[in-house]
Amino acid sequence: MTAVTAHHVLSRDDLADDALDRARRIGRVAWDIETSGLDWARDEIHTCQVAVADEIAVVQLAPGSVPANLRSLLADSSVEKVFHHAPFDLRFMAHKWSVTPASVACTKIAAKIVRPGRVREDYSLKPLLREFLGVQIDKALQVSDWSRERLSTAQLDYAANDVRYLDQLYEALLRAADRQGVAHLVAASYAYLPTRVLLDLSGVGDVYQY
């Protein structure tokens, strides 16, 4: 995936059919969402950013809408979906769209396995991109108003940048996991993600706590 040179397009209501077809041919996408808050049960999904090959689709969603193509892609086990802090994104989408995610990966989880024992902030996207790829991104618009009918150019750029480098970061973390002999732990953690999301939605949460 040529993430660094990827351009972005804005669409409304759902991922375009041709982008969905391309995602299924390629077999991997990078994905992120912007929401109205942190509560998956109460707050809304305002945008989904999906990087497919050399194009990033920034999809604006109306409150309460269920985008058929995005929902189908999330449930498609033949396409790997790469997130950063996947549990946050997946809880929102699984709840709002009544869908069980399949074939998901998370760069934050991988980073915690290959770089254990760091402070919480070091596992955020910005420092990881700087460490592994030498890339600097601006996170100043993270809490901007994503409910606006017309997103600003700065907001679109911000949203696109949250997925622009995810594929490269994912590959760098997989190489680190291979070198350290922990790739099996990364893979097992990814496989558990859909189950953990469903446990969270049911109110059970972390079944490993005492």
C-alpha positions in Angstrom: 0.0 0.0 0.0 1.5 3.4 -1.1 0.2 5.2 2.0 2.6 8.2 1.9 1.4 9.3 -1.5 -2.3 8.4 -1.0 -4.8 11.1 -1.8 -8.2 11.4 -0.2 -11.7 11.7 -1.5 -14.8 12.7 0.5 -18.0 10.7 0.2 -21.3 10.8 2.1 -23.3 8.0 3.7 -21.2 5.0 2.7 -18.0 3.7 1.0 -18.3 3.8 -2.7 -18.9 0.4 -4.5 -15.7 0.6 -6.4 -13.7 1.2 -3.2 -15.3 -1.8 -1.6 -14.5 -4.0 -4.6 -10.9 -2.7 -4.5 -10.6 -3.5 -0.8 -11.7 -7.1 -1.4 -9.2 -7.5 -4.3 -6.3 -6.2 -2.2 -7.3 -7.9 1.0 -6.2 -5.2 3.5 -7.4 -1.7 4.5 -6.5 0.8 7.1 -9.5 2.2 9.1 -10.2 4.9 11.6 -13.3 6.8 12.8 -14.2 10.2 14.3 -16.9 10.4 16.8 -18.9 12.9 18.9 -17.5 11.6 22.1 -16.0 8.5 23.8 -19.2 6.6 24.8 -20.0 4.0 22.2 -23.6 3.6 23.6 -24.5 7.3 23.5 -22.2 9.1 21.0 -22.3 9.1 17.2 -19.9 8.1 14.5 -19.4 11.1 12.2 -16.7 9.9 9.8 -15.0 6.7 8.7 -11.6 7.0 7.0 -10.6 3.9 5.0 -7.3 3.7 3.1 -7.6 1.4 0.1 -4.3 1.2 -1.9 -3.5 4.7 -3.1 -6.9 6.2 -2.1 -8.3 7.3 1.3 -12.0 7.5 1.5 -13.3 10.0 4.1 -17.0 9.0 4.6 -19.3 11.3 6.4 -22.2 9.5 8.2 -25.5 10.9 9.3 -26.5 10.1 12.9 -28.1 6.7 13.2 -27.2 5.6 9.6 -26.0 2.1 8.9 -23.7 2.2 5.8 -24.2 -1.1 4.0 -20.8 -1.3 2.3 -18.8 -0.3 5.4 -20.8 -2.8 7.5 -20.2 -5.5 5.0 -16.4 -4.7 4.8 -16.1 -4.8 8.6 -17.6 -8.3 8.7 -15.7 -9.6 5.7 -13.1 -12.2 7.0 -11.3 -12.1 3.7 -10.2 -8.4 4.2 -7.8 -7.5 7.0 -8.8 -4.2 8.7 -5.9 -2.3 10.4 -6.8 0.1 13.2 -5.0 2.0 15.9 -6.7 1.3 19.2 -9.1 -1.0 17.5 -11.4 -1.7 20.6 -12.5 1.9 20.6 -13.5 2.0 16.9 -14.9 -1.5 16.9 -17.2 -1.0 19.9 -18.8 2.0 18.1 -19.3 0.2 14.8 -20.4 -3.1 16.2 -23.0 -1.4 18.4 -24.3 1.2 15.9 -24.4 -1.2 12.9 -25.2 -4.5 14.7 -22.3 -6.2 13.1 -19.6 -8.6 14.4 -16.1 -7.5 13.2 -13.9 -10.0 11.5 -10.2 -10.1 10.5 -9.0 -7.1 12.5 -5.6 -5.9 13.5 -4.4 -3.1 15.8 -1.1 -1.2 15.7 -1.5 -0.1 19.3 -1.8 -3.7 20.6 1.2 -4.7 18.5 3.2 -1.8 20.0 2.3 -2.9 23.5 3.6 -6.4 22.8 6.9 -5.4 21.1 7.6 -2.4 23.3 6.2 -3.4 26.7 6.3 -1.4 29.9 6.1 2.1 28.5 3.9 4.9 29.7 0.4 5.1 28.2 1.1 8.1 26.0 4.0 6.3 24.2 1.5 4.0 22.6 -0.5 6.8 20.9 -0.3 7.0 17.1 1.8 10.1 16.9 4.9 8.9 18.9 4.7 5.4 17.2 4.8 7.0 13.7 7.7 9.1 14.8 9.6 6.1 16.3 9.0 3.5 13.6 8.6 5.6 10.4 10.2 9.0 11.2 6.8 10.6 10.3 5.3 13.6 12.1 1.6 14.1 12.2 -0.5 16.9 13.8 -3.2 15.8 16.3 -4.5 19.3 17.1 -7.9 18.7 15.4 -8.7 15.5 17.2 -11.5 17.2 19.2 -12.8 19.4 16.5 -16.5 19.4 15.5 -16.9 16.4 13.2 -20.6 16.8 13.0 -20.3 19.8 10.6 -22.1 19.3 7.2 -19.0 20.7 5.4 -15.7 19.6 7.0 -12.8 21.9 6.6 -9.8 21.1 4.4 -7.8 20.8 7.6 -10.2 18.3 9.1 -10.1 16.2 6.0 -6.3 16.2 6.0 -6.3 15.3 9.6 -8.8 12.4 9.1 -6.8 11.1 6.1 -3.5 11.3 8.0 -4.9 9.0 10.8 -4.9 6.1 8.2 -2.3 7.3 5.7 0.6 5.6 7.4 -1.1 2.8 9.3 -0.2 0.1 6.8 3.4 1.0 7.0 3.4 1.1 10.8 1.6 -2.2 10.9 4.3 -3.8 8.7 7.1 -2.3 10.8 5.5 -3.7 14.0 5.1 -7.1 12.4 8.8 -7.1 11.5 9.7 -6.2 15.1 7.4 -8.9 16.4 9.1 -11.5 14.2 12.6 -10.4 15.3 11.5 -10.7 19.0 9.7 -14.0 18.6 6.4 -12.6 19.7 4.5 -12.6 16.4 2.3 -15.5 17.7 1.2 -13.3 20.6 0.3 -10.4 18.3 -1.8 -12.8 16.1 -3.6 -14.3 19.0 -4.4 -10.9 20.4 -5.9 -9.8 17.1 -8.0 -13.0 16.9 -9.4 -12.2 20.4 -10.5 -8.7 19.4 -14.0 -9.5 18.0 -14.8 -11.5 21.1 -13.5 -8.8 23.5 -15.7 -6.2 21.7 -18.8 -8.4 22.0 -18.0 -8.9 25.7 -17.7 -5.2 26.2 -21.0 -4.5 24.4 -22.7 -7.1 26.6 -21.4 -5.5 29.7 -19.1 -8.3 30.7 -15.8 -6.6 29.8 -12.5 -8.1 30.9 -13.2 -11.7 31.9 -9.6 -12.1 33.0 -9.8 -9.6 35.9 -10.0 -11.1 39.4 
